[in-house]
Amino acid sequence: MNIRELSPSYVASCRPEATLASAAALLDEHDCGILPVVDDAYRVVGVLTDRDICMALAAHPTSAAGLCVRDVMSTEVRTIGANDTPAQAMRAMRSHHVRRLPITASDGTLEGILSLNDLAMAAQEVHPDGRPGPTLTEVALTLKALCAHHRRHELPARDQLIRI
């Protein structure tokens, strides 16, 4: 089993010069939480998440129409190839703390996107035909690794909590 078999055949994407307003509309229209950002040749140059948009709007005194995707997108993108395996995808997700991986061709062009949800929906206890695919245990271990806080913060005492 390879990534191509697990991922949806369509992926929404945006350009770096798009506004956050138009990117948010795409996220809403396609019911997704991430947009690969592509250049003129459809190569992945970044990713934009719904969280990126929220944090940018909270930090900047402007509207979503006043900020461009390039201003807030992540440029350190982890990708996976369409012929890679679910095990390779889950290792990448765990090691880079990401829930979604753009799927790219060898030239870096966008072919799709794989989410932890896709892996969970394909997971089985044991594959009846013997094909290698994600198991329930592997998906659960990946989710556990992603849920672990990767930045340890010491929590203040209860009487020191900051209230807004």
C-alpha positions as CSV (number, residue, x, y, z in Angstrom):
1,M,0.0,0.0,0.0
2,N,1.3,3.4,-0.8
3,I,0.4,7.0,0.0
4,R,-1.4,7.5,-3.3
5,E,-3.9,4.8,-2.3
6,L,-4.7,6.6,1.0
7,S,-5.0,10.2,0.1
8,P,-7.9,12.1,-1.5
9,S,-7.6,12.8,-5.2
10,Y,-8.1,16.5,-4.7
11,V,-6.3,19.0,-2.7
12,A,-7.0,22.8,-2.3
13,S,-3.9,25.0,-2.4
14,C,-3.2,28.7,-2.6
15,R,-0.5,31.1,-3.8
16,P,1.8,33.2,-1.5
17,E,0.3,36.4,-2.7
18,A,-3.3,35.4,-1.8
19,T,-4.9,37.2,1.1
20,L,-5.6,35.5,4.4
21,A,-9.3,36.2,3.7
22,S,-9.2,34.2,0.5
23,A,-7.2,31.5,2.1
24,A,-9.7,31.3,5.0
25,A,-12.5,31.0,2.5
26,L,-10.8,28.1,0.8
27,L,-10.3,26.3,4.1
28,D,-14.0,26.8,4.9
29,E,-15.1,25.8,1.4
30,H,-13.1,22.6,1.4
31,D,-13.5,21.7,5.1
32,C,-9.8,21.4,5.7
33,G,-7.3,22.9,8.2
34,I,-4.3,23.3,5.9
35,L,-3.4,24.7,2.5
36,P,-0.2,23.9,0.7
37,V,1.2,27.1,-0.8
38,V,2.4,26.7,-4.3
39,D,4.5,28.8,-6.8
40,D,3.9,29.3,-10.5
41,A,5.1,25.8,-11.3
42,Y,2.8,24.3,-8.6
43,R,5.8,23.4,-6.4
44,V,5.2,23.5,-2.7
45,V,6.9,26.5,-1.1
46,G,5.0,26.6,2.2
47,V,1.9,25.6,4.1
48,L,-0.8,27.7,5.8
49,T,-3.0,26.4,8.6
50,D,-6.1,27.7,10.1
51,R,-4.1,28.3,13.3
52,D,-1.6,30.4,11.4
53,I,-4.4,32.6,10.2
54,C,-5.9,33.0,13.7
55,M,-2.5,33.8,15.3
56,A,-1.6,36.3,12.6
57,L,-4.9,38.1,12.9
58,A,-4.6,38.2,16.7
59,A,-1.1,39.6,16.5
60,H,-1.5,42.1,13.7
61,P,-3.9,45.1,13.9
62,T,-5.3,44.6,10.4
63,S,-8.0,42.6,8.5
64,A,-7.6,39.3,6.8
65,A,-7.8,41.1,3.5
66,G,-4.8,43.2,4.6
67,L,-2.3,40.3,5.1
68,C,-0.8,37.9,2.5
69,V,-0.3,34.2,2.9
70,R,3.5,34.7,2.4
71,D,3.5,36.9,5.5
72,V,2.4,34.1,7.8
73,M,2.9,30.7,6.1
74,S,5.4,28.1,7.3
75,T,8.3,27.7,4.8
76,E,9.8,24.7,6.5
77,V,7.6,22.1,4.8
78,R,7.8,18.4,5.4
79,T,6.5,16.4,2.4
80,I,6.1,12.8,1.4
81,G,6.1,11.0,-2.0
82,A,3.1,9.4,-3.5
83,N,4.9,6.0,-3.7
84,D,6.1,6.2,0.0
85,T,4.5,3.9,2.5
86,P,2.1,4.7,5.4
87,A,4.9,3.6,7.8
88,Q,7.2,6.2,6.3
89,A,4.5,8.9,6.5
90,M,3.8,8.1,10.2
91,R,7.5,8.2,11.0
92,A,7.7,11.7,9.4
93,M,4.7,12.9,11.2
94,R,6.1,11.7,14.6
95,S,9.6,13.1,14.0
96,H,8.4,16.5,12.7
97,H,5.3,16.9,14.9
98,V,2.9,17.3,12.0
99,R,-0.6,15.9,11.4
100,R,-0.6,16.5,7.6
101,L,2.0,16.0,4.9
102,P,1.8,17.5,1.4
103,I,2.4,14.8,-1.2
104,T,4.9,15.8,-3.9
105,A,6.3,14.5,-7.1
106,S,10.1,14.2,-7.4
107,D,10.2,17.7,-8.8
108,G,8.4,19.1,-5.8
109,T,5.1,19.7,-7.5
110,L,2.0,19.2,-5.4
111,E,0.1,15.9,-5.9
112,G,-2.1,15.7,-2.8
113,I,-2.1,15.8,0.9
114,L,-2.1,13.1,3.5
115,S,-3.5,13.6,7.0
116,L,-3.5,11.5,10.1
117,N,-7.2,11.2,9.5
118,D,-6.6,9.4,6.2
119,L,-4.3,7.0,8.0
120,A,-6.8,6.4,10.8
121,M,-9.6,5.7,8.3
122,A,-7.4,3.2,6.5
123,A,-6.1,1.5,9.6
124,Q,-7.1,-2.1,10.4
125,E,-6.1,-4.5,13.1
126,V,-4.6,-6.8,10.4
127,H,-4.9,-6.4,6.7
128,P,-6.9,-9.3,5.2
129,D,-4.9,-9.4,2.0
130,G,-1.5,-9.2,3.7
131,R,-0.7,-5.8,2.2
132,P,1.4,-3.5,4.3
133,G,-0.8,-0.7,5.5
134,P,-1.4,1.3,8.6
135,T,-2.4,-0.7,11.6
136,L,-4.5,0.6,14.4
137,T,-1.6,0.4,16.8
138,E,0.7,2.4,14.5
139,V,-1.8,5.1,14.0
140,A,-2.5,5.3,17.8
141,L,1.3,5.5,18.5
142,T,1.6,8.3,15.9
143,L,-1.3,10.2,17.5
144,K,0.2,9.7,21.0
145,A,3.5,11.2,19.7
146,L,1.8,14.2,18.2
147,C,-0.3,14.8,21.3
148,A,2.8,15.0,23.5
149,H,3.8,18.5,24.3
150,H,7.1,19.1,22.5
151,R,7.8,22.3,24.4
152,R,7.7,21.7,28.1
153,H,6.4,24.6,30.1
154,E,6.4,24.7,33.9
155,L,2.9,25.6,34.9
156,P,2.5,28.3,37.5
157,A,0.9,27.6,40.8
158,R,-2.9,27.9,40.8
159,D,-2.8,31.3,42.7
160,Q,-0.4,32.6,40.0
161,L,-2.6,31.9,37.0
162,I,-3.0,34.8,34.7
163,R,-6.5,35.8,33.9
164,I,-7.5,38.0,31.1
